[in-house]
Amino acid sequence: MVPADWKILCPKTFPMDGETLERVMRFPEIFTQTHGDLTIGITTSGGDDRLISTLRSVIDAMGPAALAGIAVFVDTDKHDADARFAWIQGQITATNKAALDEGQPGYPIAVPRKAGAMEGSAPPIGVFMFPDNLQRGALEDILLECARINHPDIAAAAVAVVRDLDKNRPVDHADLKALRAGMGKGKAMAGIVANLLRPGVSLASSLAQTKWLAQPAFKHALVSGVDGFLEALLDIASKRH
């Protein structure tokens, strides 16, 4: 059952965006407490260019007062971490200006001063840049480190096959163009691990159905960094409820 406050974010028509026929219907993932009234909603943006605009859509639809806390997750990718965070700050600042110019209530929202920390109020907001707010990379870097701990043979094989293809094929190989772009290699490695553990399923399903993220991977520094940020978010949200 979708909580009433969140129903406004669920698409009610198709196509969702004019005449664009998207492969995936973007419904928020919603988690509720068994005992209590805390609700966590996860909305994907579909890309960097829609990250903060998606955030604004959620805020405008629900109203800032209805949100106990906001967390923005993004891959650092191949960017310098400081430059990446400065870009996000600039996007939020620009969104605040546009909303104020339009007379939208509830703005400005806080612009975080530091990555990996919850800041501000009404609502508090934080930005976490995978893998650790400091180095280049993505969520898949964390997943691969967990696989190296819990499934070392499979992780080693996945890394080896991608590196072998990259090293021993021409630089202009058409079939490897996407692999060599952005964080493609890490995503491919994680995808191979996922399918070796659970052939034919998605990355998310493989994570849910296997011991990929089980102990002792929780003790890895990259995992504990994300856990600490999530604990801060949940703590703030719980206190406001």
C-alpha positions in Angstrom: 0.0 0.0 0.0 1.5 3.3 -1.1 1.2 6.0 1.7 -1.2 8.8 0.6 1.5 11.5 0.7 3.6 9.6 -1.8 0.9 8.7 -4.4 1.4 12.1 -6.1 4.8 10.8 -7.3 3.4 7.7 -9.0 2.8 8.1 -12.8 -0.9 7.9 -13.7 -0.6 8.2 -17.5 1.5 6.6 -20.2 3.6 7.8 -21.9 4.8 9.7 -18.8 6.7 12.4 -20.7 4.7 13.5 -23.7 5.3 11.1 -26.5 8.5 9.5 -25.1 8.1 5.7 -24.7 10.5 4.9 -21.9 11.5 1.3 -21.3 11.1 1.7 -17.5 8.2 3.3 -15.6 9.8 5.4 -12.9 7.8 4.7 -9.8 9.5 5.6 -6.5 10.5 2.8 -4.3 8.8 3.2 -0.9 9.7 1.6 2.4 7.6 1.9 5.5 8.2 0.9 9.1 6.3 -2.2 10.4 5.7 -0.2 13.6 5.8 3.5 13.2 5.1 6.2 10.6 8.5 6.7 9.0 8.5 6.3 5.2 11.6 6.2 3.0 11.1 7.0 -0.7 13.8 6.4 -3.4 13.4 8.2 -6.7 15.8 7.7 -9.6 16.6 10.6 -11.9 17.8 8.7 -15.0 21.0 10.7 -15.4 23.1 13.7 -14.2 21.1 16.2 -16.3 17.9 15.3 -14.4 19.3 14.8 -10.9 18.4 18.1 -9.3 15.3 18.7 -11.5 14.0 15.3 -10.2 14.7 16.5 -6.6 12.8 19.7 -7.2 9.8 17.7 -8.7 9.6 15.7 -5.4 9.9 18.8 -3.2 7.3 20.7 -5.3 4.9 17.8 -5.3 5.1 16.9 -1.6 6.1 20.2 -0.1 9.3 20.8 2.0 7.4 20.5 5.3 6.4 16.9 4.5 10.0 15.8 4.1 11.9 15.0 7.2 15.2 14.8 5.3 16.6 14.6 1.8 19.6 12.6 0.6 21.1 13.0 -2.9 23.2 10.0 -4.1 25.4 10.4 -7.2 28.5 8.8 -8.6 31.6 10.9 -8.7 32.5 9.1 -12.0 35.7 10.4 -13.5 35.3 13.8 -12.1 37.5 15.4 -9.4 35.5 15.0 -6.2 35.7 18.7 -5.2 34.6 19.8 -8.7 31.8 17.2 -8.7 30.5 18.5 -5.3 30.8 22.1 -6.4 28.7 21.3 -9.5 26.0 19.8 -7.3 26.0 22.9 -5.1 25.7 25.0 -8.2 22.7 23.0 -9.4 20.9 23.3 -6.0 21.7 27.1 -5.9 20.3 27.5 -9.4 17.2 25.5 -8.5 16.6 27.7 -5.4 16.9 30.9 -7.6 14.4 29.5 -10.2 11.9 28.4 -7.5 12.1 31.8 -5.7 11.7 33.7 -9.0 8.6 31.6 -9.6 7.2 32.2 -6.1 7.3 28.5 -5.2 6.8 28.1 -1.5 9.3 26.3 0.7 12.5 27.6 -0.9 15.4 28.1 -0.6 16.4 24.6 0.5 19.8 24.3 2.2 22.9 24.0 0.0 25.2 21.5 1.7 28.7 22.8 2.5 30.3 19.3 2.7 29.8 16.0 1.0 28.7 13.1 3.1 27.0 15.1 5.9 23.4 16.1 6.6 23.1 19.8 6.9 20.5 22.5 7.3 16.8 22.3 8.3 13.3 22.3 6.9 14.3 19.9 5.5 17.9 18.8 6.3 19.8 17.7 3.1 22.9 15.8 2.4 24.8 14.7 -0.7 26.8 11.4 -0.9 29.1 10.9 -3.9 30.0 7.2 -4.5 32.3 5.6 -3.7 33.4 7.7 -0.7 33.1 11.5 -1.4 36.8 11.7 -2.0 37.9 9.6 -5.0 36.8 9.1 -8.5 34.4 6.1 -9.0 30.9 4.9 -8.6 28.6 2.6 -6.6 29.9 -0.3 -8.5 33.3 0.2 -6.9 31.8 -0.5 -3.5 29.9 -3.6 -4.9 33.2 -5.0 -6.4 35.0 -4.6 -3.1 32.2 -6.5 -1.3 32.4 -9.2 -4.0 36.1 -9.5 -3.5 35.4 -10.2 0.2 32.4 -12.6 -0.1 33.0 -14.1 -3.6 36.7 -13.6 -4.3 37.0 -16.1 -7.2 34.0 -14.8 -9.0 35.1 -11.2 -8.5 38.6 -12.0 -9.8 37.2 -13.7 -12.9 34.9 -10.8 -13.7 37.7 -8.2 -13.4 40.0 -10.4 -15.5 37.6 -10.8 -18.4 36.9 -7.1 -18.7 40.5 -6.1 -18.4 41.6 -8.8 -20.9 39.1 -7.5 -23.5 40.0 -3.9 -22.9 43.8 -4.6 -23.2 43.8 -7.0 -26.1 41.3 -5.3 -28.5 41.9 -2.3 -30.7 41.3 1.1 -29.2 38.7 1.8 -31.9 36.8 -1.5 -31.4 33.2 -0.6 -32.0 31.8 -3.3 -29.7 33.8 -2.0 -26.8 33.0 1.7 -27.2 30.4 1.7 -24.4 32.6 -0.4 -22.1 35.4 2.1 -22.4 33.2 5.2 -21.8 32.7 6.7 -18.4 32.5 4.0 -15.6 31.6 1.3 -18.1 34.3 -1.1 -17.1 33.3 -1.2 -13.4 29.6 -1.5 -14.4 30.5 -4.4 -16.6 32.5 -6.2 -13.9 29.6 -5.8 -11.4 27.2 -7.1 -14.0 29.3 -10.2 -14.6 29.5 -10.9 -10.9 25.7 -10.5 -10.7 25.0 -13.0 -13.5 27.5 -15.5 -12.3 25.9 -15.5 -8.9 22.3 -15.5 -10.3 22.3 -16.1 -14.0 19.8 -14.1 -16.0 18.7 -11.7 -13.2 19.3 -8.0 -12.8 22.1 -6.5 -10.6 19.5 -5.5 -8.0 18.0 -8.9 -7.9 21.4 -10.6 -7.6 22.3 -8.3 -4.7 19.0 -9.2 -3.0 19.2 -12.9 -3.5 22.8 -13.7 -2.7 25.4 -13.2 0.0 27.1 -10.5 -2.0 26.5 -7.8 0.6 26.7 -10.1 3.7 29.2 -9.9 6.5 32.2 -9.5 6.6 31.8 -7.0 3.7 30.0 -4.6 6.1 33.3 -3.9 7.7 34.9 -2.5 4.6 35.6 1.2 4.8 33.6 2.1 1.7 30.5 0.3 3.1 30.9 1.8 6.6 31.1 5.3 5.0 27.7 4.8 3.3 26.2 3.3 6.4 27.3 6.2 8.5 25.6 8.7 6.1 22.4 6.6 6.0 22.4 6.3 9.8 22.6 10.1 10.1 19.7 10.5 7.6 17.5 8.0 9.4 18.3 9.5 12.8 17.2 12.9 11.6 14.1 11.5 10.0 13.1 9.5 13.1 13.5 12.5 15.4 11.3 14.6 13.2 8.6 12.0 13.3 
